Amino acid sequence: MPSIADFFGITIYMYYAHGKHKGPYFHARYQGGDASFSIDTGEILAGHLPTKVTKLIQEWAQRHRAELSDNWSKILKNEIPKYIQGADND
């Protein structure tokens, strides 16, 4: 599964799992934890991460929503998503 961003020990990646979640989403891993986030709302769809990490990811996703949406379109067309600048470079 393609990694599309890395920052502060968090890895953001994106792949499509048919029927897993409604709407566009991405995944985040941090210290062995994993969660799926809605691109549209930023809410956690599945999984759990520490509150501070979740808020950081949600703020990052809000700033990069257009890029995340573009990458979602690429994933659906079996194209390689583009790397997105991490929160440590915003």
Secondary structure, DSSP 8 states (H G I E B T S, - for coil): --EEEEETTEEEE----TTSSSS-EEEEEETTEEEEEETTT--EEEEE--HHHHHHHHHHHHHTHHHHHHHHHHHHTT--------GGG-
